[in-house]
Amino acid sequence: MLMTVGALFAPQRSFAETKCPWLNAATAAGVLGGEVQMAVTAPVDPGPVKGVGTAMYSDQVRMDRFDVTCEFTRKTDSGTDTLSISVKTMKDQAKEFASFLAQCGGSTAALRGIGNEAVQCVRKEISSKGPEQIVARVRDRAFVLTVTRQAAPAGVVSTDGLSSDTRNTAEQIAGSIF
């Protein structure tokens, strides 16, 4: 009985998992078709930003002020599916956004309703396996969304090869950044 009472008043240690400010694991699991593992890369030293916790990001709500990369992975029988989000703040959008567009490595197709200057990186062959990639800008922040699946996406795929899941995810990220 004494141990039970002691356990009630003993301080509990809890370790918060760093969260992705742009997308939660449940949504990523829906896109990738099952349970995912998440890895978040954030600055080690967040600097003097008012309202932000220590480098451990105790204030998860304000982590959205930083350049954060989130990667969700799902192991499948045929390999690994991934959903990656990289967000970077630009000092000069006119000059710096071009380097994000260059990540496409090929042709692009303009997308409406996803931030500013959003484009889909178009694959050479729509029927071939390969990543779906969207590059966009919201104000002074650029983001790159890359979704790689071993099997065909569950969502509706348009004639340009972009699944509805990937497009909806990009819309959600742009809304979170806005």
C-alpha positions as CSV (number, residue, x, y, z in Angstrom):
1,M,0.0,0.0,0.0
2,L,2.8,2.4,0.8
3,M,4.4,1.7,-2.6
4,T,1.1,2.5,-4.4
5,V,0.8,5.8,-2.5
6,G,4.4,6.6,-3.2
7,A,4.0,5.9,-6.9
8,L,1.1,8.3,-7.1
9,F,3.1,11.2,-5.8
10,A,6.5,10.4,-7.5
11,P,7.4,12.6,-10.4
12,Q,7.0,11.0,-13.7
13,R,9.6,11.3,-16.4
14,S,8.2,11.8,-19.9
15,F,10.2,12.2,-23.1
16,A,8.3,14.0,-25.8
17,E,9.0,12.8,-29.3
18,T,9.9,15.7,-31.7
19,K,6.9,16.2,-33.9
20,C,6.7,17.3,-37.5
21,P,5.1,20.8,-37.6
22,W,3.8,20.3,-41.2
23,L,2.2,16.8,-41.1
24,N,1.3,14.2,-38.5
25,A,2.2,10.5,-38.6
26,A,-1.4,9.5,-39.0
27,T,-1.8,11.5,-42.2
28,A,1.5,10.3,-43.6
29,A,0.3,6.7,-42.8
30,G,-2.8,7.3,-44.8
31,V,-0.7,8.5,-47.8
32,L,1.7,5.6,-47.6
33,G,-0.8,3.0,-46.8
34,G,0.2,1.9,-43.3
35,E,2.1,2.5,-40.1
36,V,5.1,4.8,-40.5
37,Q,8.2,5.7,-38.7
38,M,9.0,9.4,-38.4
39,A,12.3,11.3,-38.3
40,V,12.5,15.0,-37.8
41,T,15.6,17.1,-38.4
42,A,15.6,20.5,-36.8
43,P,18.3,23.0,-36.0
44,V,20.4,22.0,-33.0
45,D,20.6,25.6,-31.8
46,P,17.3,27.3,-32.6
47,G,18.7,30.7,-31.7
48,P,17.0,33.5,-29.8
49,V,13.4,33.3,-31.1
50,K,10.8,34.6,-28.7
51,G,8.4,32.0,-27.5
52,V,10.5,29.0,-28.5
53,G,11.7,26.4,-26.1
54,T,15.2,25.0,-25.8
55,A,17.0,22.9,-28.4
56,M,14.8,20.0,-27.2
57,Y,11.8,22.0,-28.6
58,S,9.7,21.9,-25.5
59,D,7.3,24.3,-27.2
60,Q,6.3,22.1,-30.1
61,V,3.8,24.6,-31.4
62,R,6.5,27.1,-32.3
63,M,8.8,24.6,-34.0
64,D,7.1,25.8,-37.2
65,R,9.3,28.9,-37.1
66,F,12.3,26.8,-38.1
67,D,13.7,25.1,-41.2
68,V,12.6,21.5,-40.4
69,T,12.8,18.4,-42.5
70,C,10.4,15.5,-41.8
71,E,10.7,12.0,-43.2
72,F,8.1,9.3,-42.8
73,T,9.0,5.8,-43.9
74,R,7.0,2.6,-44.2
75,K,8.5,-0.8,-44.7
76,T,6.7,-3.0,-47.2
77,D,7.4,-6.4,-48.7
78,S,8.7,-4.8,-51.8
79,G,10.9,-2.1,-50.2
80,T,10.4,1.2,-48.4
81,D,7.9,3.9,-49.1
82,T,8.8,7.4,-48.0
83,L,7.2,10.8,-47.6
84,S,9.7,13.6,-47.2
85,I,9.0,17.3,-46.4
86,S,11.8,19.9,-46.4
87,V,11.0,23.5,-45.5
88,K,13.6,26.3,-45.8
89,T,13.4,30.0,-45.2
90,M,14.7,32.2,-48.0
91,K,16.2,35.7,-47.5
92,D,15.8,36.5,-51.2
93,Q,12.9,34.6,-52.8
94,A,13.7,35.8,-56.3
95,K,17.2,34.4,-56.2
96,E,16.9,31.4,-53.9
97,F,13.7,29.8,-55.1
98,A,15.3,28.9,-58.4
99,S,17.6,26.4,-56.5
100,F,14.6,24.6,-55.2
101,L,13.1,24.4,-58.7
102,A,16.4,23.0,-59.9
103,Q,15.8,19.9,-57.7
104,C,13.2,18.8,-60.2
105,G,15.9,18.0,-62.7
106,G,13.5,18.1,-65.6
107,S,10.3,19.7,-66.7
108,T,7.7,21.2,-64.4
109,A,4.0,21.7,-64.5
110,A,2.4,24.6,-62.6
111,L,0.0,23.7,-59.8
112,R,-2.8,26.0,-58.6
113,G,-4.0,26.3,-55.0
114,I,-0.8,25.2,-53.3
115,G,1.1,28.2,-52.0
116,N,2.9,30.5,-54.4
117,E,4.7,29.3,-57.5
118,A,3.9,25.6,-56.9
119,V,5.1,23.1,-59.5
120,Q,5.0,19.4,-59.9
121,C,8.2,17.8,-61.1
122,V,7.0,15.8,-64.1
123,R,8.5,12.4,-64.6
124,K,9.6,11.4,-68.1
125,E,7.2,8.5,-68.2
126,I,4.1,8.8,-66.1
127,S,3.6,5.0,-66.0
128,S,7.0,4.4,-64.5
129,K,7.7,4.1,-60.9
130,G,9.4,7.0,-59.3
131,P,8.9,9.8,-56.8
132,E,6.1,12.3,-57.0
133,Q,7.6,15.7,-56.2
134,I,6.1,19.1,-55.6
135,V,8.1,22.3,-55.0
136,A,6.3,25.4,-53.8
137,R,6.8,28.6,-52.0
138,V,4.7,30.2,-49.2
139,R,5.8,33.8,-48.6
140,D,9.5,33.5,-47.7
141,R,9.5,29.7,-47.2
142,A,10.1,27.1,-49.8
143,F,9.1,23.5,-49.4
144,V,9.8,20.3,-51.3
145,L,7.4,17.3,-50.9
146,T,8.7,14.0,-52.2
147,V,6.6,10.8,-52.1
148,T,8.1,7.5,-53.2
149,R,6.1,4.4,-53.3
150,Q,7.0,0.8,-54.3
151,A,3.5,0.2,-55.5
152,A,0.9,2.3,-57.3
153,P,-0.7,5.0,-55.0
154,A,-4.1,4.2,-53.5
155,G,-5.4,7.7,-54.4
156,V,-6.7,8.7,-57.8
157,V,-3.8,9.5,-60.2
158,S,-4.4,12.3,-62.7
159,T,-3.2,12.2,-66.3
160,D,-0.1,14.1,-65.2
161,G,1.0,11.3,-62.9
162,L,0.2,13.2,-59.6
163,S,-1.8,11.3,-57.1
164,S,-4.6,13.0,-55.2
165,D,-3.0,12.0,-51.9
166,T,0.2,13.8,-52.8
167,R,-1.6,16.9,-54.0
168,N,-3.8,17.0,-50.8
169,T,-0.6,16.6,-48.7
170,A,1.0,19.5,-50.5
171,E,-2.1,21.6,-49.9
172,Q,-2.0,20.8,-46.2
173,I,1.7,21.6,-45.9
174,A,1.2,25.0,-47.6
175,G,-1.7,25.7,-45.2
176,S,0.4,24.8,-42.2
177,I,3.2,27.1,-43.4
178,F,0.9,30.0,-44.2
